[in-house]
């Protein structure tokens, strides 16, 4: 089976940022993304989504390494000082690399 190494960048942040993040990802050239609701506990306390203002989202983008670095750099510069946000990258393998190029 042929696989291709690629980056998965995962963003966990406040749901209020969803429209801005979508715009940012598209302007940075991401070909696609997946957004899901997220709940949990961390440095800033429990985010249980009982109220919409307490909800988080998880945004996942599969892309090449340079794109992942560009996204992470932009998010750090734009959002880190004012919003609850966690960003991490993982190495993954995909079966159809043309979908992500």
Secondary structure, DSSP 4 states (H G I P E B T S, - for coil): ---EEEEEEEEEEEGGGHHHHHHHHHHHT----EEEEE-EEETTEEE--SSGGG-EEEEEEEE-HHHHHHHHHHHHHHHTTTS-EEEEEEEEEES-GGGG-
